[in-house]
Amino acid sequence: YPCGGSISNISDYKGKVIPAGSMCQFDQVNNTIKIIKSSEIKLTSGGGSVEPKTIKGLLQNDVYVKNSTTYATGSVVFAGEIYADRLAEAIPDEVWAVLPMIVPINEKSSD
């Protein structure tokens, strides 16, 4: 179930790849996506400033941002399955809790 929009914090990723599975704040009215890093998430144990409940989905595909790029779009996925072990950043449990229609599949055994 993807929906899309322009990536509002594109300047944070100049010369980099925004990896698929990145957490997204999605504004459906303005069709904008803000990519959120794990370190920005406010956890019950402390941490960042972004409330987990504001994460609306995950980025569907990688987005390569050239140094000259000033505009890029992405698709936000709200439901489905994802190989969580393959993500560039671990998604906190607090975020998984607000994304009940996305099922994380873990290939590695938890020791």
Sine and cosine of phi, psi and omega as CSV:
sin_phi,cos_phi,sin_psi,cos_psi,sin_omega,cos_omega
0.00,0.00,0.92,0.39,-0.03,-1.00
-0.99,0.12,0.55,-0.84,0.20,-0.98
-0.77,-0.63,0.42,-0.91,-0.09,-1.00
-0.76,-0.65,0.11,-0.99,0.04,-1.00
0.01,-1.00,-0.01,-1.00,0.03,-1.00
-0.99,0.13,0.53,-0.85,-0.01,-1.00
-1.00,0.04,0.90,-0.44,-0.14,-0.99
-0.97,0.25,-0.48,0.88,-0.01,-1.00
-0.96,-0.28,0.68,0.74,-0.04,-1.00
-0.87,0.49,-0.52,0.85,-0.03,-1.00
-0.90,0.43,-0.36,0.93,0.04,-1.00
-0.95,0.31,-0.21,0.98,-0.13,-0.99
-0.85,-0.53,0.32,0.95,0.00,-1.00
-0.82,0.57,0.78,-0.62,0.02,-1.00
0.96,0.27,0.25,0.97,-0.05,-1.00
-0.78,-0.63,0.09,-1.00,0.10,-0.99
-0.95,-0.31,0.75,-0.66,0.16,-0.99
-1.00,0.03,0.92,-0.40,-0.13,-0.99
-0.97,0.26,0.56,-0.83,0.13,-0.99
-0.82,0.57,0.58,-0.81,-0.01,-1.00
1.00,0.01,0.00,1.00,0.06,-1.00
-0.91,0.41,0.56,-0.83,0.00,-1.00
-0.96,0.28,0.63,-0.78,-0.09,-1.00
-0.79,-0.61,0.71,-0.70,0.29,-0.96
-1.00,-0.08,0.85,-0.53,-0.10,-1.00
-0.88,-0.48,0.85,-0.53,0.07,-1.00
-0.98,-0.19,0.98,-0.21,-0.07,-1.00
-0.94,0.35,-0.45,0.89,0.01,-1.00
-0.93,0.37,-0.73,0.69,-0.03,-1.00
-0.99,-0.11,-0.02,1.00,-0.03,-1.00
0.80,0.60,0.77,0.64,0.05,-1.00
-0.84,-0.54,0.53,-0.85,0.01,-1.00
-0.84,-0.54,0.75,-0.66,0.15,-0.99
-0.92,-0.40,0.82,-0.57,0.00,-1.00
-0.99,0.14,0.75,-0.66,-0.03,-1.00
-0.90,-0.44,0.72,-0.69,0.05,-1.00
-1.00,-0.02,0.39,-0.92,-0.01,-1.00
-0.83,0.55,-0.61,0.79,-0.03,-1.00
-0.92,0.40,-0.28,0.96,-0.01,-1.00
-1.00,0.03,-0.21,0.98,-0.07,-1.00
-0.97,0.23,0.75,-0.66,0.06,-1.00
-0.98,0.18,0.91,-0.41,-0.05,-1.00
-0.98,-0.19,0.32,-0.95,0.04,-1.00
-0.90,0.44,-0.44,0.90,0.02,-1.00
-1.00,0.00,0.16,0.99,-0.03,-1.00
0.97,-0.26,0.01,-1.00,0.04,-1.00
0.80,-0.60,-0.63,-0.78,-0.16,-0.99
-0.91,0.41,-0.23,-0.97,-0.10,-0.99
-0.91,-0.40,-0.11,0.99,-0.05,-1.00
-1.00,-0.02,0.85,-0.53,0.02,-1.00
-0.93,0.38,0.74,-0.67,0.01,-1.00
-0.82,0.58,-0.59,0.81,-0.06,-1.00
-0.91,0.42,-0.21,0.98,0.03,-1.00
-1.00,0.07,-0.14,0.99,0.05,-1.00
-0.98,0.18,0.84,-0.54,-0.10,-0.99
-0.97,-0.26,-0.20,0.98,0.00,-1.00
0.11,-0.99,-0.17,-0.99,-0.01,-1.00
-0.86,-0.52,0.52,-0.85,0.01,-1.00
-0.92,0.39,0.76,-0.65,-0.10,-1.00
-0.96,0.28,-0.67,0.74,-0.08,-1.00
-0.75,-0.66,0.35,-0.94,0.15,-0.99
-0.87,0.49,0.55,-0.84,0.10,-0.99
-0.80,-0.60,0.90,-0.43,0.05,-1.00
-1.00,0.04,0.78,-0.63,-0.05,-1.00
-0.91,-0.41,0.96,-0.27,0.07,-1.00
-0.92,0.38,0.34,-0.94,0.01,-1.00
-0.86,0.51,-0.49,0.87,-0.03,-1.00
-1.00,0.00,-0.04,1.00,-0.06,-1.00
-0.95,0.31,0.75,-0.66,0.07,-1.00
-0.88,-0.47,-0.12,0.99,-0.03,-1.00
-0.51,-0.86,0.75,-0.66,0.07,-1.00
-0.54,-0.84,0.43,-0.90,0.01,-1.00
-0.87,-0.49,0.30,-0.96,0.04,-1.00
-0.49,-0.87,0.19,-0.98,0.07,-1.00
-0.88,-0.47,0.70,-0.71,0.02,-1.00
-0.97,-0.24,0.77,-0.64,0.00,-1.00
-0.97,-0.23,0.71,-0.70,-0.05,-1.00
-0.95,-0.30,-0.27,0.96,-0.07,-1.00
-0.51,-0.86,0.46,-0.89,0.04,-1.00
0.71,-0.70,-0.25,-0.97,0.02,-1.00
-0.87,-0.50,0.54,-0.84,0.00,-1.00
-0.61,-0.79,0.64,-0.76,0.09,-1.00
-0.97,0.25,0.99,-0.11,-0.11,-0.99
-0.89,0.45,-0.51,0.86,0.00,-1.00
-0.92,0.38,-0.33,0.94,-0.06,-1.00
-1.00,-0.04,-0.08,1.00,-0.03,-1.00
-0.93,0.36,0.53,-0.85,0.02,-1.00
-0.91,0.42,-0.56,0.83,0.04,-1.00
-0.79,-0.61,0.61,-0.79,0.08,-1.00
-0.94,0.35,0.64,-0.76,0.04,-1.00
-0.99,-0.10,0.82,-0.58,-0.02,-1.00
-0.88,0.47,0.48,-0.88,0.02,-1.00
-0.84,0.55,-0.57,0.82,0.00,-1.00
-0.88,0.47,-0.51,0.86,0.04,-1.00
-0.98,0.18,-0.68,0.73,0.05,-1.00
-0.82,0.57,-0.58,0.82,-0.02,-1.00
-0.90,0.44,-0.47,0.88,-0.02,-1.00
-0.99,-0.13,0.06,1.00,0.05,-1.00
-0.86,-0.51,0.89,0.46,-0.14,-0.99
-0.92,0.39,-0.32,0.95,-0.02,-1.00
-1.00,-0.03,-0.01,1.00,0.10,-1.00
-0.96,-0.28,0.85,-0.53,-0.06,-1.00
-0.98,-0.20,0.90,-0.45,0.06,-1.00
-0.99,0.17,0.77,-0.64,0.07,-1.00
-0.96,-0.28,0.83,-0.56,0.01,-1.00
-0.97,-0.25,0.87,-0.49,-0.01,-1.00
-0.99,0.11,-0.49,0.87,-0.01,-1.00
-1.00,0.09,0.55,-0.84,0.09,-1.00
-0.99,0.17,0.57,-0.82,0.04,-1.00
-1.00,0.02,0.91,-0.42,-0.05,-1.00
-1.00,0.08,0.00,0.00,0.00,0.00
